[in-house]
């Protein structure tokens, strides 16, 4: 029986080999599975490690079964959204180090992203991801109940909630802010694969890897391309 997937992160360093700079980590309720690259998600993990050996340093970190979502931020940090708090680790060679100033409450965390007080906090997000384009740092949290995307950004519109199929919302440059219209609704994990403006990888609740490419990141009239392959632990 397959484990329950919590989420996945990218840019974990040197965990498969001493030269694997862009490892991926699939976080489950049983263990963290480490992959050398996005292609190896369909051939098998290089190893697995325990949750507590990888995510350590916070005495009040809830059990992994209580985590909502996990994301890589600016290729330098891993954030765990758990209950009312967000925990952060810095990424270093083969290790994660807890960051001073964390955990933060969700309210303060989102205020730091958008630069002003958030109006609504995401509840029980299924996945969360950061995307950077044209100087914007955009945070998306997907609420499976209602198929709602919660969007927060350092640029206009700063904060908005909309259905995942909605395509009319734009940023201050007039560019659409929803690149996820083709993402399978049963996606339970999502992270950047290489370029966090265009290239992403996810996992569905039926254990398929979603290779998701936003070929034209500023012209979302061109539908993102997607391939599905079975996940191999």
C-alpha positions as CSV (number, residue, x, y, z in Angstrom):
1,X,0.0,0.0,0.0
2,X,1.4,3.4,-1.0
3,X,2.0,6.1,1.7
4,X,-0.1,9.3,1.9
5,X,1.7,12.1,0.0
6,X,1.9,15.4,1.9
7,X,3.7,17.5,-0.8
8,X,7.1,17.8,-2.5
9,X,10.0,20.2,-2.7
10,X,12.8,21.0,-5.1
11,X,16.4,22.1,-4.9
12,X,17.4,19.8,-2.0
13,X,21.1,19.5,-2.4
14,X,23.6,16.6,-2.4
15,X,21.3,14.1,-0.9
16,X,21.5,11.5,-3.7
17,X,25.2,12.1,-4.5
18,X,27.8,14.7,-3.6
19,X,27.2,16.3,-7.1
20,X,23.4,16.1,-7.2
21,X,22.6,19.8,-6.8
22,X,18.9,19.8,-7.7
23,X,17.4,16.8,-5.9
24,X,13.6,16.5,-5.4
25,X,12.0,15.3,-2.1
26,X,8.6,13.7,-1.9
27,X,7.2,14.0,1.6
28,X,4.9,11.3,2.8
29,X,3.4,10.3,6.1
30,X,5.9,7.5,6.3
31,X,9.2,8.9,5.0
32,X,10.8,11.4,2.7
33,X,11.8,9.9,-0.7
34,X,14.7,11.6,-2.4
35,X,15.0,11.7,-6.2
36,X,18.1,12.8,-8.2
37,X,16.0,14.7,-10.8
38,X,12.5,15.0,-12.2
39,X,13.0,12.1,-14.6
40,X,13.9,9.7,-11.8
41,X,10.4,10.2,-10.3
42,X,9.3,7.6,-12.8
43,X,12.2,5.2,-12.2
44,X,12.7,5.3,-8.4
45,X,14.1,7.2,-5.5
46,X,17.8,7.1,-4.7
47,X,16.9,6.7,-1.0
48,X,14.4,7.5,1.7
49,X,15.0,9.2,5.0
50,X,12.8,9.7,8.1
51,X,10.8,12.8,8.6
52,X,12.5,13.6,11.9
53,X,16.0,13.2,10.5
54,X,15.4,15.7,7.7
55,X,13.0,18.2,9.4
56,X,14.5,18.9,12.8
57,X,15.3,21.8,15.1
58,X,11.7,23.0,16.0
59,X,10.4,21.6,19.3
60,X,6.8,22.6,18.4
61,X,6.8,21.2,14.8
62,X,3.6,19.1,14.5
63,X,3.6,15.5,13.4
64,X,3.7,15.2,9.6
65,X,0.1,14.0,9.5
66,X,-0.8,17.5,10.6
67,X,1.1,19.3,7.8
68,X,-1.0,21.0,5.2
69,X,1.6,21.8,2.5
70,X,5.3,22.2,1.9
71,X,7.1,24.5,-0.6
72,X,10.5,25.7,-1.8
73,X,11.0,29.4,-1.5
74,X,13.5,31.3,-3.7
75,X,15.5,28.1,-4.2
76,X,17.0,28.7,-0.7
77,X,14.3,27.7,1.9
78,X,11.8,25.0,2.6
79,X,8.6,26.1,4.3
80,X,6.2,23.8,6.1
81,X,2.6,25.0,6.6
82,X,1.2,23.2,9.6
83,X,-1.8,24.4,11.5
84,X,-1.7,28.1,12.3
85,X,2.1,28.3,11.8
86,X,4.8,28.2,9.1
87,X,8.2,26.6,9.8
88,X,11.3,27.4,7.7
89,X,14.6,25.7,7.0
90,X,17.5,26.9,4.9
91,X,18.8,24.5,2.3
92,X,22.4,23.5,2.6
93,X,24.5,20.7,1.3
94,X,22.7,17.5,2.3
95,X,21.0,19.2,5.3
96,X,18.3,21.6,6.3
97,X,18.8,24.2,9.1
98,X,16.0,25.8,11.1
99,X,15.7,29.5,10.5
100,X,15.7,32.1,13.3
101,X,12.5,34.0,13.4
102,X,10.3,31.0,12.7
103,X,7.8,29.6,13.2
104,X,5.6,32.4,12.1
105,X,1.8,32.6,12.2
106,X,0.1,32.4,8.9
107,X,-1.1,36.0,9.1
108,X,2.4,37.4,9.5
109,X,3.9,35.1,6.9
110,X,1.4,36.3,4.3
111,X,1.8,39.9,5.3
112,X,5.5,39.6,4.7
113,X,4.8,38.3,1.2
114,X,2.3,40.9,0.1
115,X,3.6,43.8,2.1
116,X,0.3,44.6,3.8
117,X,-2.3,42.8,6.0
118,X,-3.8,39.7,4.4
119,X,-7.6,39.8,4.2
120,X,-8.2,36.0,4.1
121,X,-6.0,33.1,5.3
122,X,-5.9,29.8,3.3
123,X,-7.5,26.9,5.1
124,X,-6.1,23.4,4.8
125,X,-4.3,23.9,1.5
126,X,-3.6,20.7,-0.5
127,X,-0.5,22.1,-2.1
128,X,1.4,25.4,-2.1
129,X,4.1,26.7,-4.5
130,X,6.1,29.8,-5.2
131,X,6.5,31.2,-8.8
132,X,8.7,34.0,-9.8
133,X,8.3,36.0,-13.1
134,X,9.3,39.6,-14.0
135,X,10.3,40.5,-10.5
136,X,7.1,39.2,-8.9
137,X,7.2,36.6,-6.1
138,X,3.9,34.8,-6.3
139,X,2.6,32.4,-3.6
140,X,-0.2,30.0,-4.5
141,X,-2.1,27.8,-2.1
142,X,-4.7,25.4,-3.5
143,X,-7.8,24.6,-1.4
144,X,-9.2,21.4,-2.7
145,X,-12.6,22.2,-1.1
146,X,-14.1,24.4,-3.8
147,X,-11.1,24.2,-6.1
148,X,-10.0,27.6,-4.9
149,X,-6.6,29.2,-5.5
150,X,-5.3,31.6,-2.8
151,X,-2.9,34.1,-4.4
152,X,-0.5,36.4,-2.6
153,X,2.2,38.5,-4.2
154,X,4.7,41.3,-3.7
155,X,3.1,42.9,-6.8
156,X,-0.4,43.9,-7.7
157,X,-3.1,42.5,-7.2
158,X,-1.2,41.4,-4.0
159,X,-4.0,39.1,-2.8
160,X,-7.0,37.4,-4.5
161,X,-8.9,34.2,-4.3
162,X,-10.4,32.6,-7.4
163,X,-11.5,29.3,-8.9
164,X,-8.6,27.3,-10.5
165,X,-10.3,27.5,-13.9
166,X,-10.6,31.3,-13.8
167,X,-8.4,33.0,-16.4
168,X,-9.3,36.7,-16.3
169,X,-7.2,38.0,-13.4
170,X,-3.9,39.8,-14.3
171,X,-1.0,41.4,-12.5
172,X,0.3,44.9,-12.7
173,X,2.0,44.2,-16.0
174,X,-1.3,43.0,-17.5
175,X,-0.2,39.3,-17.5
176,X,-2.5,36.5,-16.4
177,X,-1.7,35.2,-12.9
178,X,-3.3,31.7,-13.2
179,X,-1.0,29.2,-14.9
180,X,-2.7,26.2,-13.3
181,X,-5.8,25.8,-15.5
182,X,-4.5,22.5,-16.9
183,X,-3.2,21.0,-13.7
184,X,-5.2,17.9,-12.7
185,X,-7.6,18.7,-9.9
186,X,-6.4,15.7,-7.9
187,X,-2.8,17.0,-7.7
188,X,-1.7,16.7,-4.1
189,X,1.9,17.8,-4.5
190,X,3.6,20.5,-6.7
191,X,7.0,22.1,-6.9
192,X,9.3,23.7,-9.5
193,X,11.3,21.2,-11.5
194,X,14.0,23.5,-13.0
195,X,12.9,27.0,-13.8
196,X,10.3,28.2,-11.2
197,X,8.7,30.5,-13.8
198,X,7.9,27.8,-16.3
199,X,8.8,24.3,-15.3
200,X,6.9,22.3,-12.6
201,X,6.4,18.8,-11.5
202,X,3.5,17.4,-9.3
203,X,2.0,14.2,-8.1
204,X,-1.7,13.2,-8.1
205,X,-3.5,11.2,-5.5
206,X,-3.5,8.3,-7.8
207,X,0.3,8.3,-7.8
208,X,1.0,9.8,-11.2
209,X,3.8,12.3,-11.8
210,X,2.6,15.4,-13.5
211,X,5.2,17.1,-15.8
212,X,3.8,20.6,-16.2
213,X,5.5,23.1,-18.6
214,X,4.3,26.7,-18.9
215,X,5.9,27.2,-22.3
216,X,4.8,30.9,-22.6
217,X,4.8,32.2,-19.0
218,X,3.5,35.7,-20.0
219,X,0.9,34.5,-22.6
220,X,-1.2,32.0,-20.8
221,X,-3.6,31.9,-23.8
222,X,-1.2,29.1,-24.9
223,X,-2.3,26.2,-22.7
224,X,0.5,24.6,-20.6
225,X,1.7,21.2,-21.8
226,X,1.4,18.2,-19.4
227,X,2.5,14.6,-19.3
228,X,1.6,11.9,-16.8
229,X,3.8,9.1,-15.8
230,X,3.4,6.5,-12.9
231,X,5.3,7.5,-9.8
232,X,7.9,4.9,-8.6
233,X,9.0,5.1,-4.9
